[in-house]
Amino acid sequence: MRKQYAQNFAAYDAFLRGRKLLSPPTTERLVAARQNFARAAKLDPEGYAGISLTHSLAVRHWQSVFPP
């Protein structure tokens, strides 16, 4: 199996910045993380996993920060 490296470094940077904001999952940090994940998804179509993670964390921690 071959290793696959990041192809779009700007998308990867935005993803890592968003991931860093996930802990602790406060409302402000989740909103900022989602903005970074959205930027990553615009640059790379495989970047939508981070957005779904912010939604699941908001539900898990009883924070309704995103519209349905």
Distance bins in CASP14 RR format, pairs under 12 A and 6 or more apart:
PFRMAT RR
TARGET T0000
AUTHOR 0000-0000-0000
RMODE 2
METHOD distances of the structure
MODEL  1
4 12 0 0 0 0 0 1 0 0 0 0 0
4 46 0 0 0 0 0 1 0 0 0 0 0
5 12 0 0 0 0 1 0 0 0 0 0 0
6 12 1 0 1 0 0 0 0 0 0 0 0
6 13 0 0 0 0 1 0 0 0 0 0 0
6 14 0 0 0 0 0 1 0 0 0 0 0
6 15 0 0 0 0 1 0 0 0 0 0 0
6 16 0 0 0 0 1 0 0 0 0 0 0
6 40 0 0 0 0 0 1 0 0 0 0 0
6 43 0 0 0 0 0 1 0 0 0 0 0
6 44 0 0 0 0 1 0 0 0 0 0 0
6 46 0 0 0 0 0 1 0 0 0 0 0
6 47 0 0 0 0 0 1 0 0 0 0 0
7 43 0 0 0 0 0 1 0 0 0 0 0
7 44 1 0 0 1 0 0 0 0 0 0 0
7 45 0 0 0 0 0 1 0 0 0 0 0
7 46 0 0 0 0 1 0 0 0 0 0 0
7 47 0 0 0 0 0 1 0 0 0 0 0
8 14 0 0 0 0 1 0 0 0 0 0 0
8 15 0 0 0 0 1 0 0 0 0 0 0
8 39 0 0 0 0 0 1 0 0 0 0 0
8 40 0 0 0 0 1 0 0 0 0 0 0
8 41 0 0 0 0 0 1 0 0 0 0 0
8 42 0 0 0 0 0 1 0 0 0 0 0
8 43 1 0 1 0 0 0 0 0 0 0 0
8 44 1 0 1 0 0 0 0 0 0 0 0
8 45 0 0 0 0 1 0 0 0 0 0 0
8 46 0 0 0 0 1 0 0 0 0 0 0
8 47 0 0 0 0 1 0 0 0 0 0 0
9 15 0 0 0 0 0 1 0 0 0 0 0
9 16 0 0 0 0 0 1 0 0 0 0 0
9 40 0 0 0 0 0 1 0 0 0 0 0
9 43 0 0 0 0 1 0 0 0 0 0 0
9 44 0 0 0 0 0 1 0 0 0 0 0
10 16 0 0 0 0 0 1 0 0 0 0 0
10 17 0 0 0 0 0 1 0 0 0 0 0
10 36 0 0 0 0 0 1 0 0 0 0 0
10 39 0 0 0 0 1 0 0 0 0 0 0
10 40 0 0 0 0 1 0 0 0 0 0 0
10 41 0 0 0 0 0 1 0 0 0 0 0
10 42 0 0 0 0 1 0 0 0 0 0 0
10 43 1 0 1 0 0 0 0 0 0 0 0
10 44 0 0 0 0 1 0 0 0 0 0 0
11 17 0 0 0 0 0 1 0 0 0 0 0
11 18 0 0 0 0 0 1 0 0 0 0 0
11 36 0 0 0 0 0 1 0 0 0 0 0
11 37 0 0 0 0 1 0 0 0 0 0 0
11 38 0 0 0 0 0 1 0 0 0 0 0
11 39 1 0 0 1 0 0 0 0 0 0 0
11 40 1 0 1 0 0 0 0 0 0 0 0
11 41 1 0 0 1 0 0 0 0 0 0 0
11 42 0 0 0 0 1 0 0 0 0 0 0
11 43 1 1 0 0 0 0 0 0 0 0 0
11 44 1 1 0 0 0 0 0 0 0 0 0
11 45 0 0 0 0 1 0 0 0 0 0 0
11 46 0 0 0 0 1 0 0 0 0 0 0
11 47 1 0 0 1 0 0 0 0 0 0 0
11 48 0 0 0 0 0 1 0 0 0 0 0
11 49 0 0 0 0 0 1 0 0 0 0 0
11 50 0 0 0 0 0 1 0 0 0 0 0
12 18 0 0 0 0 0 1 0 0 0 0 0
12 19 0 0 0 0 0 1 0 0 0 0 0
12 36 0 0 0 0 0 1 0 0 0 0 0
12 37 0 0 0 0 0 1 0 0 0 0 0
12 39 0 0 0 0 0 1 0 0 0 0 0
12 40 1 0 0 1 0 0 0 0 0 0 0
12 43 0 0 0 0 1 0 0 0 0 0 0
12 44 1 0 0 1 0 0 0 0 0 0 0
12 46 0 0 0 0 0 1 0 0 0 0 0
12 47 0 0 0 0 1 0 0 0 0 0 0
13 19 0 0 0 0 0 1 0 0 0 0 0
13 20 0 0 0 0 0 1 0 0 0 0 0
13 36 0 0 0 0 1 0 0 0 0 0 0
13 37 0 0 0 0 0 1 0 0 0 0 0
13 39 0 0 0 0 1 0 0 0 0 0 0
13 40 0 0 0 0 1 0 0 0 0 0 0
13 43 0 0 0 0 1 0 0 0 0 0 0
13 44 0 0 0 0 0 1 0 0 0 0 0
14 20 0 0 0 0 0 1 0 0 0 0 0
14 21 0 0 0 0 0 1 0 0 0 0 0
14 32 0 0 0 0 0 1 0 0 0 0 0
14 33 0 0 0 0 0 1 0 0 0 0 0
14 34 0 0 0 0 0 1 0 0 0 0 0
14 35 0 0 0 0 1 0 0 0 0 0 0
14 36 1 0 1 0 0 0 0 0 0 0 0
14 37 1 0 0 1 0 0 0 0 0 0 0
14 38 0 0 0 0 1 0 0 0 0 0 0
14 39 1 0 1 0 0 0 0 0 0 0 0
14 40 1 1 0 0 0 0 0 0 0 0 0
14 41 0 0 0 0 1 0 0 0 0 0 0
14 42 0 0 0 0 1 0 0 0 0 0 0
14 43 1 0 0 1 0 0 0 0 0 0 0
14 44 0 0 0 0 1 0 0 0 0 0 0
14 47 0 0 0 0 1 0 0 0 0 0 0
14 50 0 0 0 0 0 1 0 0 0 0 0
14 51 0 0 0 0 0 1 0 0 0 0 0
15 21 0 0 0 0 0 1 0 0 0 0 0
15 22 0 0 0 0 0 1 0 0 0 0 0
15 33 0 0 0 0 1 0 0 0 0 0 0
15 34 0 0 0 0 0 1 0 0 0 0 0
15 35 0 0 0 0 0 1 0 0 0 0 0
15 36 1 0 0 1 0 0 0 0 0 0 0
15 37 1 0 0 1 0 0 0 0 0 0 0
15 38 0 0 0 0 0 1 0 0 0 0 0
15 39 0 0 0 0 1 0 0 0 0 0 0
15 40 1 0 1 0 0 0 0 0 0 0 0
15 41 0 0 0 0 1 0 0 0 0 0 0
15 42 0 0 0 0 0 1 0 0 0 0 0
15 43 0 0 0 0 1 0 0 0 0 0 0
15 44 0 0 0 0 1 0 0 0 0 0 0
15 46 0 0 0 0 1 0 0 0 0 0 0
15 47 1 0 0 1 0 0 0 0 0 0 0
15 48 0 0 0 0 0 1 0 0 0 0 0
15 49 0 0 0 0 1 0 0 0 0 0 0
15 50 1 0 0 1 0 0 0 0 0 0 0
15 51 0 0 0 0 0 1 0 0 0 0 0
15 53 0 0 0 0 0 1 0 0 0 0 0
15 54 0 0 0 0 0 1 0 0 0 0 0
16 22 0 0 0 0 0 1 0 0 0 0 0
16 33 0 0 0 0 0 1 0 0 0 0 0
16 36 0 0 0 0 1 0 0 0 0 0 0
16 37 0 0 0 0 0 1 0 0 0 0 0
16 39 0 0 0 0 0 1 0 0 0 0 0
16 40 0 0 0 0 1 0 0 0 0 0 0
16 47 0 0 0 0 0 1 0 0 0 0 0
16 50 0 0 0 0 0 1 0 0 0 0 0
17 29 0 0 0 0 0 1 0 0 0 0 0
17 32 0 0 0 0 1 0 0 0 0 0 0
17 33 0 0 0 0 1 0 0 0 0 0 0
17 34 0 0 0 0 0 1 0 0 0 0 0
17 35 0 0 0 0 1 0 0 0 0 0 0
17 36 1 0 1 0 0 0 0 0 0 0 0
17 37 0 0 0 0 1 0 0 0 0 0 0
17 38 0 0 0 0 0 1 0 0 0 0 0
17 39 0 0 0 0 1 0 0 0 0 0 0
17 40 0 0 0 0 1 0 0 0 0 0 0
17 50 0 0 0 0 0 1 0 0 0 0 0
18 25 0 0 0 0 0 1 0 0 0 0 0
18 29 0 0 0 0 1 0 0 0 0 0 0
18 30 0 0 0 0 1 0 0 0 0 0 0
18 31 0 0 0 0 0 1 0 0 0 0 0
18 32 1 0 0 1 0 0 0 0 0 0 0
18 33 1 0 1 0 0 0 0 0 0 0 0
18 34 0 0 0 0 1 0 0 0 0 0 0
18 35 0 0 0 0 1 0 0 0 0 0 0
18 36 1 1 0 0 0 0 0 0 0 0 0
18 37 1 0 1 0 0 0 0 0 0 0 0
18 38 0 0 0 0 1 0 0 0 0 0 0
18 39 0 0 0 0 1 0 0 0 0 0 0
18 40 1 0 0 1 0 0 0 0 0 0 0
18 41 0 0 0 0 0 1 0 0 0 0 0
18 47 0 0 0 0 0 1 0 0 0 0 0
18 49 0 0 0 0 0 1 0 0 0 0 0
18 50 1 0 0 1 0 0 0 0 0 0 0
18 51 0 0 0 0 0 1 0 0 0 0 0
18 53 0 0 0 0 1 0 0 0 0 0 0
18 54 0 0 0 0 1 0 0 0 0 0 0
18 57 0 0 0 0 0 1 0 0 0 0 0
19 25 0 0 0 0 0 1 0 0 0 0 0
19 29 0 0 0 0 0 1 0 0 0 0 0
19 30 0 0 0 0 0 1 0 0 0 0 0
19 32 0 0 0 0 0 1 0 0 0 0 0
19 33 1 0 0 1 0 0 0 0 0 0 0
19 34 0 0 0 0 0 1 0 0 0 0 0
19 36 0 0 0 0 1 0 0 0 0 0 0
19 37 0 0 0 0 1 0 0 0 0 0 0
19 40 0 0 0 0 1 0 0 0 0 0 0
19 47 0 0 0 0 0 1 0 0 0 0 0
19 49 0 0 0 0 0 1 0 0 0 0 0
19 50 1 0 0 1 0 0 0 0 0 0 0
19 51 0 0 0 0 0 1 0 0 0 0 0
19 53 0 0 0 0 1 0 0 0 0 0 0
19 54 0 0 0 0 0 1 0 0 0 0 0
19 57 0 0 0 0 0 1 0 0 0 0 0
20 29 0 0 0 0 1 0 0 0 0 0 0
20 32 0 0 0 0 1 0 0 0 0 0 0
20 33 0 0 0 0 1 0 0 0 0 0 0
20 36 0 0 0 0 1 0 0 0 0 0 0
20 37 0 0 0 0 0 1 0 0 0 0 0
21 27 0 0 0 0 0 1 0 0 0 0 0
21 28 0 0 0 0 1 0 0 0 0 0 0
21 29 1 0 1 0 0 0 0 0 0 0 0
21 30 1 0 0 1 0 0 0 0 0 0 0
21 31 0 0 0 0 1 0 0 0 0 0 0
21 32 1 0 1 0 0 0 0 0 0 0 0
21 33 1 1 0 0 0 0 0 0 0 0 0
21 34 0 0 0 0 1 0 0 0 0 0 0
21 35 0 0 0 0 1 0 0 0 0 0 0
21 36 1 0 0 1 0 0 0 0 0 0 0
21 37 0 0 0 0 1 0 0 0 0 0 0
21 50 0 0 0 0 0 1 0 0 0 0 0
21 53 0 0 0 0 0 1 0 0 0 0 0
21 54 0 0 0 0 1 0 0 0 0 0 0
21 57 0 0 0 0 0 1 0 0 0 0 0
22 29 1 0 0 1 0 0 0 0 0 0 0
22 30 1 0 0 1 0 0 0 0 0 0 0
22 31 0 0 0 0 0 1 0 0 0 0 0
22 32 0 0 0 0 1 0 0 0 0 0 0
22 33 1 0 1 0 0 0 0 0 0 0 0
22 34 0 0 0 0 1 0 0 0 0 0 0
22 36 0 0 0 0 0 1 0 0 0 0 0
22 37 0 0 0 0 1 0 0 0 0 0 0
22 50 0 0 0 0 1 0 0 0 0 0 0
22 51 0 0 0 0 0 1 0 0 0 0 0
22 53 1 0 0 1 0 0 0 0 0 0 0
22 54 1 0 0 1 0 0 0 0 0 0 0
22 55 0 0 0 0 0 1 0 0 0 0 0
22 56 0 0 0 0 0 1 0 0 0 0 0
22 57 1 0 0 1 0 0 0 0 0 0 0
22 58 0 0 0 0 0 1 0 0 0 0 0
22 60 0 0 0 0 0 1 0 0 0 0 0
22 61 0 0 0 0 0 1 0 0 0 0 0
23 29 0 0 0 0 1 0 0 0 0 0 0
23 30 0 0 0 0 0 1 0 0 0 0 0
23 33 0 0 0 0 1 0 0 0 0 0 0
23 53 0 0 0 0 0 1 0 0 0 0 0
23 54 0 0 0 0 0 1 0 0 0 0 0
23 57 0 0 0 0 1 0 0 0 0 0 0
23 61 0 0 0 0 0 1 0 0 0 0 0
24 30 0 0 0 0 1 0 0 0 0 0 0
24 33 0 0 0 0 0 1 0 0 0 0 0
24 57 0 0 0 0 0 1 0 0 0 0 0
24 61 0 0 0 0 1 0 0 0 0 0 0
24 63 0 0 0 0 0 1 0 0 0 0 0
25 31 0 0 0 0 0 1 0 0 0 0 0
25 32 0 0 0 0 0 1 0 0 0 0 0
25 33 0 0 0 0 1 0 0 0 0 0 0
25 34 0 0 0 0 0 1 0 0 0 0 0
25 53 0 0 0 0 1 0 0 0 0 0 0
25 54 0 0 0 0 1 0 0 0 0 0 0
25 55 0 0 0 0 0 1 0 0 0 0 0
25 56 0 0 0 0 1 0 0 0 0 0 0
25 57 1 0 1 0 0 0 0 0 0 0 0
25 58 1 0 0 1 0 0 0 0 0 0 0
25 59 0 0 0 0 0 1 0 0 0 0 0
25 60 1 0 0 1 0 0 0 0 0 0 0
25 61 1 0 1 0 0 0 0 0 0 0 0
25 62 0 0 0 0 0 1 0 0 0 0 0
25 63 1 0 0 1 0 0 0 0 0 0 0
25 65 0 0 0 0 1 0 0 0 0 0 0
26 32 0 0 0 0 1 0 0 0 0 0 0
26 33 0 0 0 0 0 1 0 0 0 0 0
26 54 0 0 0 0 0 1 0 0 0 0 0
26 57 0 0 0 0 0 1 0 0 0 0 0
26 58 0 0 0 0 0 1 0 0 0 0 0
26 61 0 0 0 0 1 0 0 0 0 0 0
26 63 1 0 0 1 0 0 0 0 0 0 0
26 65 0 0 0 0 1 0 0 0 0 0 0
27 33 0 0 0 0 0 1 0 0 0 0 0
27 34 0 0 0 0 0 1 0 0 0 0 0
27 54 0 0 0 0 0 1 0 0 0 0 0
27 57 0 0 0 0 0 1 0 0 0 0 0
27 58 0 0 0 0 1 0 0 0 0 0 0
27 61 0 0 0 0 1 0 0 0 0 0 0
27 62 0 0 0 0 0 1 0 0 0 0 0
27 63 1 0 1 0 0 0 0 0 0 0 0
27 64 0 0 0 0 1 0 0 0 0 0 0
27 65 1 0 1 0 0 0 0 0 0 0 0
27 66 0 0 0 0 0 1 0 0 0 0 0
28 34 0 0 0 0 0 1 0 0 0 0 0
28 35 0 0 0 0 0 1 0 0 0 0 0
28 58 0 0 0 0 0 1 0 0 0 0 0
28 63 0 0 0 0 0 1 0 0 0 0 0
28 65 0 0 0 0 1 0 0 0 0 0 0
29 35 0 0 0 0 0 1 0 0 0 0 0
29 36 0 0 0 0 0 1 0 0 0 0 0
29 54 0 0 0 0 1 0 0 0 0 0 0
29 57 0 0 0 0 1 0 0 0 0 0 0
29 58 0 0 0 0 0 1 0 0 0 0 0
29 61 0 0 0 0 0 1 0 0 0 0 0
29 63 0 0 0 0 0 1 0 0 0 0 0
29 65 0 0 0 0 1 0 0 0 0 0 0
30 36 0 0 0 0 0 1 0 0 0 0 0
30 37 0 0 0 0 0 1 0 0 0 0 0
30 50 0 0 0 0 0 1 0 0 0 0 0
30 51 0 0 0 0 0 1 0 0 0 0 0
30 53 0 0 0 0 1 0 0 0 0 0 0
30 54 1 0 1 0 0 0 0 0 0 0 0
30 55 0 0 0 0 1 0 0 0 0 0 0
30 56 0 0 0 0 0 1 0 0 0 0 0
30 57 1 0 0 1 0 0 0 0 0 0 0
30 58 1 0 1 0 0 0 0 0 0 0 0
30 59 0 0 0 0 0 1 0 0 0 0 0
30 60 0 0 0 0 0 1 0 0 0 0 0
30 61 0 0 0 0 1 0 0 0 0 0 0
30 62 0 0 0 0 0 1 0 0 0 0 0
30 63 1 0 0 1 0 0 0 0 0 0 0
30 64 0 0 0 0 0 1 0 0 0 0 0
30 65 1 0 1 0 0 0 0 0 0 0 0
30 66 0 0 0 0 1 0 0 0 0 0 0
31 37 0 0 0 0 0 1 0 0 0 0 0
31 38 0 0 0 0 0 1 0 0 0 0 0
31 51 0 0 0 0 0 1 0 0 0 0 0
31 54 0 0 0 0 1 0 0 0 0 0 0
31 55 0 0 0 0 0 1 0 0 0 0 0
31 57 0 0 0 0 0 1 0 0 0 0 0
31 58 0 0 0 0 1 0 0 0 0 0 0
31 63 0 0 0 0 1 0 0 0 0 0 0
31 64 0 0 0 0 0 1 0 0 0 0 0
31 65 1 0 1 0 0 0 0 0 0 0 0
31 66 0 0 0 0 1 0 0 0 0 0 0
31 67 0 0 0 0 0 1 0 0 0 0 0
32 38 0 0 0 0 0 1 0 0 0 0 0
32 39 0 0 0 0 0 1 0 0 0 0 0
32 54 0 0 0 0 1 0 0 0 0 0 0
32 65 0 0 0 0 0 1 0 0 0 0 0
33 39 0 0 0 0 0 1 0 0 0 0 0
33 40 0 0 0 0 0 1 0 0 0 0 0
33 50 1 0 0 1 0 0 0 0 0 0 0
33 51 0 0 0 0 1 0 0 0 0 0 0
33 52 0 0 0 0 0 1 0 0 0 0 0
33 53 0 0 0 0 1 0 0 0 0 0 0
33 54 1 0 1 0 0 0 0 0 0 0 0
33 55 0 0 0 0 0 1 0 0 0 0 0
33 57 0 0 0 0 1 0 0 0 0 0 0
33 58 0 0 0 0 0 1 0 0 0 0 0
33 65 0 0 0 0 0 1 0 0 0 0 0
33 66 0 0 0 0 0 1 0 0 0 0 0
34 40 0 0 0 0 0 1 0 0 0 0 0
34 41 0 0 0 0 0 1 0 0 0 0 0
34 48 0 0 0 0 0 1 0 0 0 0 0
34 50 0 0 0 0 1 0 0 0 0 0 0
34 51 1 0 0 1 0 0 0 0 0 0 0
34 52 0 0 0 0 1 0 0 0 0 0 0
34 53 0 0 0 0 1 0 0 0 0 0 0
34 54 1 0 1 0 0 0 0 0 0 0 0
34 55 0 0 0 0 1 0 0 0 0 0 0
34 56 0 0 0 0 0 1 0 0 0 0 0
34 57 0 0 0 0 1 0 0 0 0 0 0
34 58 0 0 0 0 1 0 0 0 0 0 0
34 63 0 0 0 0 0 1 0 0 0 0 0
34 65 0 0 0 0 1 0 0 0 0 0 0
34 66 1 0 0 1 0 0 0 0 0 0 0
34 67 0 0 0 0 0 1 0 0 0 0 0
35 41 0 0 0 0 0 1 0 0 0 0 0
35 42 0 0 0 0 0 1 0 0 0 0 0
35 50 0 0 0 0 0 1 0 0 0 0 0
35 51 0 0 0 0 1 0 0 0 0 0 0
35 54 0 0 0 0 1 0 0 0 0 0 0
35 65 0 0 0 0 0 1 0 0 0 0 0
35 66 0 0 0 0 0 1 0 0 0 0 0
36 42 0 0 0 0 0 1 0 0 0 0 0
36 43 0 0 0 0 0 1 0 0 0 0 0
36 47 0 0 0 0 0 1 0 0 0 0 0
36 50 0 0 0 0 1 0 0 0 0 0 0
36 51 0 0 0 0 1 0 0 0 0 0 0
36 53 0 0 0 0 0 1 0 0 0 0 0
36 54 0 0 0 0 1 0 0 0 0 0 0
37 43 0 0 0 0 0 1 0 0 0 0 0
37 44 0 0 0 0 0 1 0 0 0 0 0
37 46 0 0 0 0 0 1 0 0 0 0 0
37 47 1 0 0 1 0 0 0 0 0 0 0
37 48 1 0 0 1 0 0 0 0 0 0 0
37 49 0 0 0 0 1 0 0 0 0 0 0
37 50 1 0 1 0 0 0 0 0 0 0 0
37 51 1 0 1 0 0 0 0 0 0 0 0
37 52 0 0 0 0 1 0 0 0 0 0 0
37 53 1 0 0 1 0 0 0 0 0 0 0
37 54 1 0 0 1 0 0 0 0 0 0 0
37 55 0 0 0 0 0 1 0 0 0 0 0
37 57 0 0 0 0 0 1 0 0 0 0 0
37 66 0 0 0 0 0 1 0 0 0 0 0
38 44 0 0 0 0 0 1 0 0 0 0 0
38 47 0 0 0 0 1 0 0 0 0 0 0
38 48 0 0 0 0 1 0 0 0 0 0 0
38 50 0 0 0 0 1 0 0 0 0 0 0
38 51 1 0 0 1 0 0 0 0 0 0 0
38 52 0 0 0 0 0 1 0 0 0 0 0
38 54 0 0 0 0 1 0 0 0 0 0 0
38 66 0 0 0 0 0 1 0 0 0 0 0
39 47 0 0 0 0 1 0 0 0 0 0 0
39 48 0 0 0 0 0 1 0 0 0 0 0
39 50 0 0 0 0 0 1 0 0 0 0 0
39 51 0 0 0 0 0 1 0 0 0 0 0
40 46 0 0 0 0 1 0 0 0 0 0 0
40 47 1 0 1 0 0 0 0 0 0 0 0
40 48 0 0 0 0 1 0 0 0 0 0 0
40 49 0 0 0 0 1 0 0 0 0 0 0
40 50 1 0 0 1 0 0 0 0 0 0 0
40 51 0 0 0 0 1 0 0 0 0 0 0
40 53 0 0 0 0 0 1 0 0 0 0 0
40 54 0 0 0 0 0 1 0 0 0 0 0
41 47 1 0 1 0 0 0 0 0 0 0 0
41 48 1 0 1 0 0 0 0 0 0 0 0
41 49 0 0 0 0 1 0 0 0 0 0 0
41 50 0 0 0 0 1 0 0 0 0 0 0
41 51 1 0 0 1 0 0 0 0 0 0 0
41 52 0 0 0 0 0 1 0 0 0 0 0
41 53 0 0 0 0 0 1 0 0 0 0 0
41 54 0 0 0 0 0 1 0 0 0 0 0
42 48 0 0 0 0 0 1 0 0 0 0 0
42 51 0 0 0 0 0 1 0 0 0 0 0
44 50 0 0 0 0 0 1 0 0 0 0 0
47 53 0 0 0 0 0 1 0 0 0 0 0
48 54 0 0 0 0 0 1 0 0 0 0 0
48 55 0 0 0 0 0 1 0 0 0 0 0
49 55 0 0 0 0 0 1 0 0 0 0 0
49 56 0 0 0 0 0 1 0 0 0 0 0
50 56 0 0 0 0 1 0 0 0 0 0 0
50 57 0 0 0 0 1 0 0 0 0 0 0
51 57 0 0 0 0 0 1 0 0 0 0 0
51 58 0 0 0 0 0 1 0 0 0 0 0
51 66 0 0 0 0 1 0 0 0 0 0 0
52 58 0 0 0 0 0 1 0 0 0 0 0
52 59 0 0 0 0 0 1 0 0 0 0 0
52 66 0 0 0 0 0 1 0 0 0 0 0
53 59 0 0 0 0 0 1 0 0 0 0 0
53 60 0 0 0 0 0 1 0 0 0 0 0
53 66 0 0 0 0 0 1 0 0 0 0 0
54 60 0 0 0 0 0 1 0 0 0 0 0
54 61 0 0 0 0 0 1 0 0 0 0 0
54 63 0 0 0 0 0 1 0 0 0 0 0
54 65 0 0 0 0 1 0 0 0 0 0 0
54 66 1 0 0 1 0 0 0 0 0 0 0
55 61 0 0 0 0 0 1 0 0 0 0 0
55 63 0 0 0 0 0 1 0 0 0 0 0
55 64 0 0 0 0 0 1 0 0 0 0 0
55 65 0 0 0 0 1 0 0 0 0 0 0
55 66 1 0 1 0 0 0 0 0 0 0 0
55 67 0 0 0 0 0 1 0 0 0 0 0
55 68 0 0 0 0 1 0 0 0 0 0 0
56 63 0 0 0 0 0 1 0 0 0 0 0
56 66 0 0 0 0 0 1 0 0 0 0 0
57 63 1 0 0 1 0 0 0 0 0 0 0
57 64 0 0 0 0 0 1 0 0 0 0 0
57 65 0 0 0 0 1 0 0 0 0 0 0
57 66 0 0 0 0 0 1 0 0 0 0 0
58 64 1 0 0 1 0 0 0 0 0 0 0
58 65 1 0 1 0 0 0 0 0 0 0 0
58 66 1 0 0 1 0 0 0 0 0 0 0
58 67 0 0 0 0 0 1 0 0 0 0 0
58 68 0 0 0 0 0 1 0 0 0 0 0
59 65 0 0 0 0 0 1 0 0 0 0 0
59 66 0 0 0 0 1 0 0 0 0 0 0
59 68 0 0 0 0 0 1 0 0 0 0 0
END
